[in-house]
Amino acid sequence: MNNKFLIGLVLVISLGFGIYFVAIPKTAEQLGPVFGAANAQVIGEIDTSKIKDMVLGAKDAPIKIIEYASYTCPHCRSFHQDSFKNLKVDYIDTNKVHFTYREIYFDRYGLWASIIARCGGQDKFFAISDLLYSKQKEWTQGTPAEIAANLRRIGITAGLSQDDVQACFTDGQKAQNLVAWFEENSKSDEITSTPSFLINGKKYANMPYLEFKQILDAQ
């Protein structure tokens, strides 16, 4: 997939009386008229160092796993509904695996979901991710406005305030940084499908949990 289309990914803007969708801008001049003079945000240089990896498990665990996944990917949902639960109990919670989750954006809705998942920081990220996957068939249905509203409800259900969600959805700088971060990661690790995994640096495609377990035990 050509990642150039990501420049046109859509950021949700709520102005109180409706939901609006605008292309993520490259400059402050493009963004300013959307928000109006009073609420204009200045988009500076892209800085992917501000995007933090979301992690679980002991930092000194002998096995390092990085998962690349999209919240709109059905295979990713299946992995998180099944294999990941076993992985967490058997390896992450027992300090055998340090797990890192990195988002892939194949569509604008994946970006929106990522914004919601990250809205509560590290403390809420994986709980919100669980909701996004368990309710994937529900929140991905409908018009863009309905999908945005579905994501807002998931965030609020997870304990975010309406102000939190509003602030996250209108943070154009962070959206730009997220897109650039995704592009850097996927290019660096040659990610072409989801879910994909790096296990101690070696790339693997999706697989049944028993195969996953055999690879981990061999480490």
Phi and psi in degrees as a GROMACS rama.xvg file:
@    title "Ramachandran Plot"
@    xaxis  label "Phi"
@    yaxis  label "Psi"
@TYPE xy
-78.448  118.157  ASN-2
-75.9718  -6.40263  ASN-3
-60.8277  -27.2686  LYS-4
-64.3105  -15.8517  PHE-5
-65.4966  -21.0613  LEU-6
-59.7233  -26.4697  ILE-7
-94.281  9.48288  GLY-8
-57.1348  152.786  LEU-9
-106.997  134.693  VAL-10
-103.579  134.511  LEU-11
-82.31  129.698  VAL-12
-122.097  120.453  ILE-13
-103.563  125.566  SER-14
-110.645  20.5682  LEU-15
90.8038  -40.6889  GLY-16
-108.344  10.8755  PHE-17
168.589  170.545  GLY-18
-104.747  131.68  ILE-19
-121.044  150.494  TYR-20
-125.259  124.897  PHE-21
-132.704  149.034  VAL-22
-62.3738  137.921  ALA-23
-60.6623  120.817  ILE-24
-80.6056  162.123  PRO-25
-97.0916  -20.0801  LYS-26
-133.685  160.633  THR-27
-64.6161  -31.5244  ALA-28
-64.5218  -36.9664  GLU-29
-71.8591  -34.9885  GLN-30
-78.5396  -38.0169  LEU-31
-51.0567  -50.7879  GLY-32
-62.3112  -23.7735  PRO-33
-68.8466  -45.0805  VAL-34
-84.1773  -21.3244  PHE-35
89.1921  157.539  GLY-36
-57.8144  -38.0847  ALA-37
-70.2306  -29.0451  ALA-38
-115.845  15.9844  ASN-39
-62.1086  137.58  ALA-40
-110.304  141.139  GLN-41
-95.6582  121.662  VAL-42
-93.4817  115.484  ILE-43
-91.7296  -158.855  GLY-44
-66.743  144.025  GLU-45
-66.2224  133.01  ILE-46
-135.503  94.8083  ASP-47
-72.2103  -12.8557  THR-48
-67.776  -16.5237  SER-49
-80.2865  -10.8438  LYS-50
-92.8098  117.642  ILE-51
-94.7368  141.973  LYS-52
-67.3455  142.295  ASP-53
-98.6342  123.131  MET-54
-131.967  157.947  VAL-55
-136.522  149.958  LEU-56
94.8841  172.435  GLY-57
-71.5132  134.575  ALA-58
-61.8216  -30.7456  LYS-59
-95.0996  15.8681  ASP-60
-60.1887  144.443  ALA-61
-69.9658  -20.9275  PRO-62
-114.868  127.425  ILE-63
-109.316  122.486  LYS-64
-117.95  131.652  ILE-65
-116.881  122.184  ILE-66
-101.986  134.446  GLU-67
-107.971  122.217  TYR-68
-149.964  160.224  ALA-69
-120.123  138.17  SER-70
-67.372  -15.0579  TYR-71
-100.595  6.07969  THR-72
-90.6788  118.756  CYS-73
-61.4241  -36.0488  PRO-74
-67.57  -33.5792  HIS-75
-67.4694  -39.6478  CYS-76
-59.7766  -45.9281  ARG-77
-60.9138  -42.324  SER-78
-61.2099  -44.8625  PHE-79
-75.2453  -25.0929  HIS-80
-79.6325  -22.9637  GLN-81
-120.535  -77.8895  ASP-82
-60.2311  -41.5489  SER-83
-61.8256  -36.904  PHE-84
-60.6786  -41.881  LYS-85
-69.2532  -40.6134  ASN-86
-58.3313  -42.1556  LEU-87
-65.2395  -46.4456  LYS-88
-68.1859  -44.9783  VAL-89
-79.6553  -30.958  ASP-90
-126.748  -43.3494  TYR-91
-73.6177  -48.9743  ILE-92
-69.7302  -15.8073  ASP-93
-101.275  13.6179  THR-94
65.2442  23.5376  ASN-95
-91.8084  -23.7224  LYS-96
-130.98  134.069  VAL-97
-102.509  118.257  HIS-98
-110.461  131.127  PHE-99
-121.257  132.09  THR-100
-109.075  126.578  TYR-101
-124.981  131.397  ARG-102
-80.7688  144.675  GLU-103
-116.295  138.891  ILE-104
-114.005  99.7654  TYR-105
-91.4737  -10.0858  PHE-106
-157.48  168.98  ASP-107
-66.514  -30.9506  ARG-108
-68.4757  -31.2367  TYR-109
-64.1907  -37.5732  GLY-110
-65.6662  -45.587  LEU-111
-58.9614  -43.3334  TRP-112
-63.2394  -39.46  ALA-113
-62.6364  -41.0167  SER-114
-60.5846  -42.4165  ILE-115
-66.236  -45.0208  ILE-116
-59.8814  -38.9423  ALA-117
-84.6443  -6.52242  ARG-118
-63.8108  -31.3191  CYS-119
-96.4638  8.11322  GLY-120
74.6607  -170.277  GLY-121
-57.1632  -37.2424  GLN-122
-61.955  -35.2541  ASP-123
-107.301  -7.29185  LYS-124
-56.4565  -52.0637  PHE-125
-73.5573  -29.3094  PHE-126
-67.2973  -42.6607  ALA-127
-67.4353  -38.4977  ILE-128
-59.5679  -41.3598  SER-129
-59.152  -42.8622  ASP-130
-64.9229  -41.8719  LEU-131
-61.8029  -38.3224  LEU-132
-77.2873  -43.5468  TYR-133
-66.2392  -28.588  SER-134
-107.354  18.3175  LYS-135
-55.4433  -43.39  GLN-136
-66.3517  -21.2712  LYS-137
-89.6736  -52.0354  GLU-138
-74.5416  -18.6056  TRP-139
-85.6558  1.35764  THR-140
-96.2006  146.061  GLN-141
108.278  -170.826  GLY-142
-75.0089  165.76  THR-143
-53.7819  -40.761  PRO-144
-63.9995  -38.6274  ALA-145
-69.7561  -38.4441  GLU-146
-64.8046  -41.0056  ILE-147
-60.5368  -43.1367  ALA-148
-65.1931  -38.6868  ALA-149
-60.9167  -42.4533  ASN-150
-67.731  -37.7513  LEU-151
-59.2017  -44.1765  ARG-152
-63.6548  -39.6244  ARG-153
-62.638  -43.7313  ILE-154
-61.3196  -43.4034  GLY-155
-68.7492  -38.9784  ILE-156
-58.6324  -34.2899  THR-157
-81.8635  0.193868  ALA-158
107.247  2.65439  GLY-159
-78.4891  148.09  LEU-160
-85.4067  163.315  SER-161
-60.5277  -36.1229  GLN-162
-65.4118  -39.1836  ASP-163
-59.2048  -49.6782  ASP-164
-62.5753  -43.1872  VAL-165
-60.1835  -45.6657  GLN-166
-63.6109  -40.4848  ALA-167
-69.432  -41.135  CYS-168
-70.4535  -19.1775  PHE-169
-107.093  12.1054  THR-170
-88.8734  84.8424  ASP-171
-62.5048  -35.4248  GLY-172
-62.1399  -45.8125  GLN-173
-66.174  -37.759  LYS-174
-60.8174  -43.5044  ALA-175
-62.045  -43.6366  GLN-176
-63.1839  -39.4863  ASN-177
-62.379  -44.5371  LEU-178
-62.6057  -44.8903  VAL-179
-65.142  -39.2728  ALA-180
-61.8421  -45.8974  TRP-181
-59.0913  -45.2906  PHE-182
-63.9485  -41.3939  GLU-183
-61.54  -48.9176  GLU-184
-63.8822  -47.0101  ASN-185
-66.29  -34.4799  SER-186
-71.3574  -44.9462  LYS-187
-61.5675  -42.472  SER-188
-99.5956  7.55513  ASP-189
53.3401  53.8294  GLU-190
-89.2134  121.932  ILE-191
-122.135  -6.85368  THR-192
-151.576  163.138  SER-193
-131.933  147.456  THR-194
-76.8842  147.965  PRO-195
-125.364  152.884  SER-196
-133.906  140.296  PHE-197
-107.332  118.842  LEU-198
-113.679  109.746  ILE-199
48.1164  42.544  ASN-200
90.9522  -11.8609  GLY-201
-98.4225  134.503  LYS-202
-86.3266  138.271  LYS-203
-134.188  149.447  TYR-204
-86.6124  177.019  ALA-205
-60.2923  147.469  ASN-206
-157.647  161.34  MET-207
-62.2778  156.847  PRO-208
-62.6093  -35.7249  TYR-209
-62.2439  -37.9967  LEU-210
-68.3291  -41.2578  GLU-211
-57.2921  -45.9973  PHE-212
-62.3148  -41.0238  LYS-213
-62.5008  -39.9917  GLN-214
-65.273  -43.7549  ILE-215
-66.2059  -42.2483  LEU-216
-65.8687  -29.1778  ASP-217
-73.9816  -16.1631  ALA-218
